[in-house]
Amino acid sequence: MTTNKIEIKDLTVNYIENKQTFNALHDVSFGVGRGEFVSVIGASGCGKSTLLSVLEGLYAPAGGSVQIDGKELHGTGTERGVVFQHYSLFPWMTTR
């Protein structure tokens, strides 16, 4: 039984673009304990947003596993949320 809130083991994520496979994450493993504060820092294009999208359930891994509270992650869930880097809907609308 794991003591971590989030457990990522051997995570691999691939993209297919123009019939070519691009490896975004390869064999990433780490745990995040309950109550820990974690920052994901790295150069542009290193896979930070891809990792967060996997945790939200927006991307499925090509390999490895992601567990939250000891349960395998499959798709999105109401217990998780994400705030996107860029607006996606109605860019012409404002709060005004």
VEXRO-928980 format. One record per residue: residue number from 1; residue in one letter; chain; y, x, z of N, C-alpha, C, O in turn. Coordinates in nm, 3 decimals, decimal comma, always signed. Example, Ala and Ser with C-alpha at 12.3 -4.5 7.8 and 13.67 -1.06 7.14 Angstrom:
residues 2
PT   num   residuo   cadena   n_north    n_east      n_up   ca_north   ca_east     ca_up   c_north    c_east      c_up   o_north    o_east      o_up
PT     1         A        A    -0,569    +1,319    +0,780     -0,450    +1,230    +0,780    -0,330    +1,320    +0,780    -0,332    +1,424    +0,846
PT     2         S        A    -0,225    +1,285    +0,708     -0,106    +1,367    +0,714    +0,003    +1,290    +0,787    +0,114    +1,341    +0,804
end
This chain:
residues 96
PT   num   residuo   cadena   n_north    n_east      n_up   ca_north   ca_east     ca_up   c_north    c_east      c_up   o_north    o_east      o_up
PT     1         M        A    -0,119    +0,085    +0,000     +0,000    +0,000    +0,000    +0,124    +0,089    +0,000    +0,134    +0,182    +0,079
PT     2         T        A    +0,217    +0,060    -0,087     +0,338    +0,140    -0,100    +0,444    +0,097    +0,002    +0,452    -0,019    +0,041
PT     3         T        A    +0,524    +0,194    +0,045     +0,635    +0,162    +0,135    +0,765    +0,150    +0,059    +0,869    +0,119    +0,117
PT     4         N        A    +0,761    +0,172    -0,070     +0,881    +0,164    -0,152    +0,908    +0,021    -0,197    +0,816    -0,057    -0,222
PT     5         K        A    +1,036    -0,013    -0,208     +1,079    -0,142    -0,263    +1,051    -0,145    -0,414    +1,000    -0,244    -0,467
PT     6         I        A    +1,084    -0,035    -0,481     +1,060    -0,019    -0,625    +0,973    +0,103    -0,645    +1,000    +0,209    -0,589
PT     7         E        A    +0,869    +0,088    -0,723     +0,778    +0,199    -0,753    +0,761    +0,208    -0,904    +0,709    +0,116    -0,967
PT     8         I        A    +0,804    +0,319    -0,961     +0,792    +0,344    -1,105    +0,696    +0,460    -1,122    +0,714    +0,566    -1,063
PT     9         K        A    +0,592    +0,439    -1,204     +0,491    +0,542    -1,222    +0,461    +0,562    -1,369    +0,419    +0,470    -1,439
PT    10         D        A    +0,483    +0,685    -1,415     +0,450    +0,725    -1,552    +0,511    +0,631    -1,658    +0,447    +0,602    -1,759
PT    11         L        A    +0,633    +0,586    -1,635     +0,700    +0,491    -1,724    +0,734    +0,557    -1,858    +0,796    +0,663    -1,862
PT    12         T        A    +0,694    +0,492    -1,965     +0,726    +0,535    -2,101    +0,781    +0,415    -2,177    +0,723    +0,307    -2,174
PT    13         V        A    +0,894    +0,435    -2,245     +0,955    +0,330    -2,325    +0,986    +0,387    -2,463    +1,048    +0,493    -2,475
PT    14         N        A    +0,944    +0,316    -2,565     +0,968    +0,356    -2,704    +1,049    +0,249    -2,777    +1,036    +0,130    -2,748
PT    15         Y        A    +1,130    +0,294    -2,870     +1,201    +0,204    -2,961    +1,148    +0,231    -3,101    +1,111    +0,343    -3,134
PT    16         I        A    +1,145    +0,128    -3,182     +1,110    +0,146    -3,323    +1,233    +0,110    -3,405    +1,284    -0,002    -3,398
PT    17         E        A    +1,278    +0,206    -3,483     +1,396    +0,187    -3,567    +1,368    +0,250    -3,703    +1,327    +0,365    -3,712
PT    18         N        A    +1,392    +0,173    -3,808     +1,365    +0,218    -3,945    +1,223    +0,272    -3,959    +1,200    +0,376    -4,021
PT    19         K        A    +1,126    +0,198    -3,900     +0,984    +0,232    -3,906    +0,951    +0,364    -3,840    +0,844    +0,420    -3,864
PT    20         Q        A    +1,041    +0,416    -3,756     +1,014    +0,538    -3,681    +1,020    +0,508    -3,533    +1,103    +0,429    -3,488
PT    21         T        A    +0,932    +0,571    -3,457     +0,929    +0,551    -3,313    +1,016    +0,656    -3,245    +1,005    +0,775    -3,273
PT    22         F        A    +1,101    +0,608    -3,155     +1,191    +0,694    -3,076    +1,151    +0,679    -2,930    +1,147    +0,568    -2,877
PT    23         N        A    +1,122    +0,790    -2,867     +1,081    +0,789    -2,727    +1,204    +0,796    -2,638    +1,269    +0,900    -2,631
PT    24         A        A    +1,236    +0,685    -2,569     +1,355    +0,679    -2,484    +1,327    +0,731    -2,343    +1,411    +0,799    -2,285
PT    25         L        A    +1,210    +0,700    -2,288     +1,168    +0,748    -2,156    +1,023    +0,792    -2,167    +0,943    +0,727    -2,234
PT    26         H        A    +0,989    +0,902    -2,100     +0,852    +0,953    -2,107    +0,805    +0,999    -1,969    +0,862    +1,091    -1,910
PT    27         D        A    +0,702    +0,934    -1,918     +0,638    +0,971    -1,791    +0,736    +0,982    -1,674    +0,731    +1,078    -1,597
PT    28         V        A    +0,824    +0,884    -1,660     +0,920    +0,880    -1,549    +0,850    +0,821    -1,427    +0,789    +0,714    -1,436
PT    29         S        A    +0,860    +0,890    -1,314     +0,799    +0,843    -1,190    +0,893    +0,866    -1,073    +0,946    +0,976    -1,056
PT    30         F        A    +0,915    +0,762    -0,993     +0,989    +0,776    -0,868    +0,980    +0,645    -0,790    +0,940    +0,542    -0,844
PT    31         G        A    +1,016    +0,652    -0,665     +1,019    +0,534    -0,581    +1,155    +0,519    -0,517    +1,227    +0,616    -0,497
PT    32         V        A    +1,189    +0,395    -0,485     +1,313    +0,364    -0,415    +1,275    +0,285    -0,290    +1,218    +0,177    -0,299
PT    33         G        A    +1,307    +0,342    -0,175     +1,273    +0,277    -0,049    +1,363    +0,158    -0,019    +1,475    +0,149    -0,071
PT    34         R        A    +1,314    +0,070    +0,063     +1,391    -0,046    +0,107    +1,520    +0,001    +0,175    +1,515    +0,084    +0,266
PT    35         G        A    +1,633    -0,051    +0,131     +1,762    -0,015    +0,189    +1,824    +0,111    +0,132    +1,937    +0,145    +0,169
PT    36         E        A    +1,756    +0,182    +0,045     +1,812    +0,302    -0,016    +1,916    +0,265    -0,121    +1,905    +0,161    -0,186
PT    37         F        A    +2,015    +0,350    -0,137     +2,117    +0,337    -0,241    +2,091    +0,448    -0,341    +2,086    +0,565    -0,305
PT    38         V        A    +2,074    +0,411    -0,469     +2,037    +0,508    -0,572    +2,137    +0,502    -0,686    +2,178    +0,394    -0,728
PT    39         S        A    +2,176    +0,619    -0,735     +2,260    +0,629    -0,855    +2,179    +0,693    -0,966    +2,105    +0,788    -0,944
PT    40         V        A    +2,194    +0,639    -1,086     +2,128    +0,697    -1,203    +2,237    +0,764    -1,285    +2,327    +0,698    -1,338
PT    41         I        A    +2,229    +0,896    -1,294     +2,334    +0,976    -1,358    +2,272    +1,060    -1,468    +2,163    +1,117    -1,451
PT    42         G        A    +2,340    +1,069    -1,582     +2,291    +1,152    -1,691    +2,381    +1,141    -1,812    +2,471    +1,057    -1,817
PT    43         A        A    +2,354    +1,225    -1,907     +2,432    +1,229    -2,031    +2,411    +1,103    -2,113    +2,311    +1,032    -2,095
PT    44         S        A    +2,504    +1,075    -2,201     +2,493    +0,961    -2,291    +2,365    +0,972    -2,372    +2,336    +1,077    -2,430
PT    45         G        A    +2,289    +0,863    -2,377     +2,168    +0,861    -2,456    +2,044    +0,913    -2,386    +1,940    +0,929    -2,449
PT    46         C        A    +2,053    +0,939    -2,255     +1,938    +0,997    -2,185    +1,840    +0,891    -2,132    +1,732    +0,927    -2,086
PT    47         G        A    +1,876    +0,762    -2,139     +1,782    +0,658    -2,098    +1,820    +0,580    -1,973    +1,739    +0,503    -1,922
PT    48         K        A    +1,943    +0,598    -1,923     +1,986    +0,527    -1,802    +1,983    +0,376    -1,822    +1,924    +0,304    -1,741
PT    49         S        A    +2,044    +0,328    -1,927     +2,048    +0,184    -1,953    +1,910    +0,130    -1,987    +1,877    +0,017    -1,952
PT    50         T        A    +1,829    +0,209    -2,054     +1,692    +0,169    -2,084    +1,614    +0,149    -1,955    +1,541    +0,051    -1,941
PT    51         L        A    +1,627    +0,241    -1,861     +1,560    +0,229    -1,732    +1,602    +0,101    -1,660    +1,518    +0,029    -1,607
PT    52         L        A    +1,732    +0,074    -1,656     +1,781    -0,046    -1,590    +1,734    -0,173    -1,661    +1,707    -0,274    -1,597
PT    53         S        A    +1,725    -0,168    -1,793     +1,677    -0,283    -1,869    +1,529    -0,311    -1,841    +1,486    -0,426    -1,841
PT    54         V        A    +1,452    -0,205    -1,819     +1,312    -0,223    -1,781    +1,303    -0,288    -1,643    +1,223    -0,379    -1,622
PT    55         L        A    +1,386    -0,241    -1,550     +1,386    -0,299    -1,415    +1,429    -0,445    -1,415    +1,383    -0,523    -1,331
PT    56         E        A    +1,515    -0,482    -1,507     +1,556    -0,623    -1,518    +1,447    -0,706    -1,588    +1,444    -0,828    -1,575
PT    57         G        A    +1,359    -0,638    -1,663     +1,253    -0,708    -1,734    +1,290    -0,740    -1,878    +1,219    -0,816    -1,945
PT    58         L        A    +1,399    -0,683    -1,926     +1,443    -0,707    -2,064    +1,363    -0,625    -2,164    +1,344    -0,668    -2,278
PT    59         Y        A    +1,316    -0,507    -2,123     +1,232    -0,422    -2,208    +1,097    -0,406    -2,141    +1,088    -0,390    -2,019
PT    60         A        A    +0,992    -0,410    -2,221     +0,858    -0,385    -2,170    +0,822    -0,239    -2,191    +0,851    -0,183    -2,297
PT    61         P        A    +0,762    -0,177    -2,093     +0,722    -0,037    -2,111    +0,607    -0,022    -2,210    +0,523    -0,110    -2,223
PT    62         A        A    +0,606    +0,091    -2,279     +0,494    +0,124    -2,367    +0,379    +0,180    -2,285    +0,263    +0,176    -2,327
PT    63         G        A    +0,412    +0,232    -2,168     +0,310    +0,288    -2,080    +0,362    +0,298    -1,938    +0,483    +0,291    -1,914
PT    64         G        A    +0,272    +0,315    -1,845     +0,309    +0,326    -1,705    +0,325    +0,190    -1,641    +0,289    +0,087    -1,697
PT    65         S        A    +0,381    +0,192    -1,519     +0,395    +0,066    -1,446    +0,523    +0,065    -1,364    +0,577    +0,168    -1,325
PT    66         V        A    +0,571    -0,056    -1,341     +0,687    -0,080    -1,255    +0,648    -0,189    -1,157    +0,603    -0,296    -1,196
PT    67         Q        A    +0,665    -0,159    -1,029     +0,636    -0,257    -0,925    +0,758    -0,278    -0,838    +0,829    -0,183    -0,804
PT    68         I        A    +0,783    -0,404    -0,804     +0,888    -0,439    -0,708    +0,820    -0,519    -0,598    +0,753    -0,619    -0,624
PT    69         D        A    +0,839    -0,474    -0,475     +0,772    -0,536    -0,359    +0,620    -0,541    -0,378    +0,555    -0,637    -0,335
PT    70         G        A    +0,565    -0,437    -0,441     +0,421    -0,428    -0,459    +0,363    -0,514    -0,569    +0,241    -0,518    -0,586
PT    71         K        A    +0,448    -0,584    -0,644     +0,402    -0,670    -0,753    +0,442    -0,611    -0,886    +0,556    -0,568    -0,905
PT    72         E        A    +0,347    -0,609    -0,979     +0,373    -0,558    -1,114    +0,483    -0,640    -1,180    +0,482    -0,763    -1,174
PT    73         L        A    +0,576    -0,572    -1,243     +0,689    -0,637    -1,310    +0,647    -0,684    -1,449    +0,597    -0,605    -1,529
PT    74         H        A    +0,669    -0,812    -1,477     +0,641    -0,870    -1,609    +0,755    -0,963    -1,644    +0,760    -1,075    -1,594
PT    75         G        A    +0,845    -0,919    -1,728     +0,956    -1,004    -1,772    +1,066    -1,018    -1,668    +1,063    -0,953    -1,563
PT    76         T        A    +1,163    -1,103    -1,700     +1,279    -1,124    -1,614    +1,240    -1,212    -1,496    +1,135    -1,276    -1,495
PT    77         G        A    +1,328    -1,215    -1,396     +1,302    -1,298    -1,279    +1,432    -1,335    -1,210    +1,532    -1,264    -1,221
PT    78         T        A    +1,429    -1,445    -1,140     +1,550    -1,493    -1,072    +1,586    -1,409    -0,949    +1,696    -1,422    -0,896
PT    79         E        A    +1,495    -1,324    -0,904     +1,523    -1,238    -0,789    +1,598    -1,110    -0,828    +1,634    -1,030    -0,741
PT    80         R        A    +1,621    -1,092    -0,957     +1,692    -0,974    -1,007    +1,808    -1,018    -1,095    +1,803    -1,125    -1,156
PT    81         G        A    +1,911    -0,934    -1,102     +2,025    -0,964    -1,187    +2,077    -0,838    -1,252    +2,050    -0,727    -1,207
PT    82         V        A    +2,152    -0,856    -1,358     +2,208    -0,742    -1,429    +2,349    -0,778    -1,475    +2,377    -0,892    -1,512
PT    83         V        A    +2,437    -0,680    -1,470     +2,570    -0,694    -1,527    +2,577    -0,595    -1,643    +2,565    -0,474    -1,623
PT    84         F        A    +2,596    -0,647    -1,762     +2,594    -0,563    -1,881    +2,719    -0,477    -1,891    +2,825    -0,513    -1,840
PT    85         Q        A    +2,705    -0,362    -1,957     +2,816    -0,270    -1,975    +2,924    -0,328    -2,065    +3,043    -0,302    -2,046
PT    86         H        A    +2,883    -0,405    -2,163     +2,975    -0,459    -2,262    +2,959    -0,611    -2,265    +2,850    -0,663    -2,245
PT    87         Y        A    +3,068    -0,682    -2,290     +3,058    -0,826    -2,300    +2,973    -0,862    -2,423    +2,972    -0,790    -2,522
PT    88         S        A    +2,904    -0,972    -2,412     +2,813    -1,011    -2,519    +2,847    -1,147    -2,580    +2,818    -1,171    -2,698
PT    89         L        A    +2,906    -1,234    -2,502     +2,930    -1,369    -2,549    +3,079    -1,398    -2,556    +3,154    -1,362    -2,466
PT    90         F        A    +3,121    -1,463    -2,660     +3,258    -1,511    -2,675    +3,365    -1,403    -2,646    +3,446    -1,423    -2,556
PT    91         P        A    +3,367    -1,293    -2,717     +3,463    -1,187    -2,690    +3,607    -1,231    -2,712    +3,700    -1,165    -2,665
PT    92         W        A    +3,628    -1,341    -2,785     +3,765    -1,389    -2,810    +3,816    -1,473    -2,692    +3,935    -1,503    -2,686
PT    93         M        A    +3,730    -1,510    -2,599     +3,773    -1,592    -2,486    +3,815    -1,504    -2,369    +3,761    -1,394    -2,351
PT    94         T        A    +3,908    -1,550    -2,291     +3,951    -1,478    -2,172    +3,948    -1,573    -2,053    +3,929    -1,693    -2,069
PT    95         T        A    +3,966    -1,520    -1,934     +3,970    -1,605    -1,815    +4,100    -1,682    -1,808    +4,111    -1,780    -1,735
PT    96         R        A    +4,194    -1,639    -1,883     +4,324    -1,706    -1,884    +4,313    -1,836    -1,957    +4,411    -1,909    -1,969
end
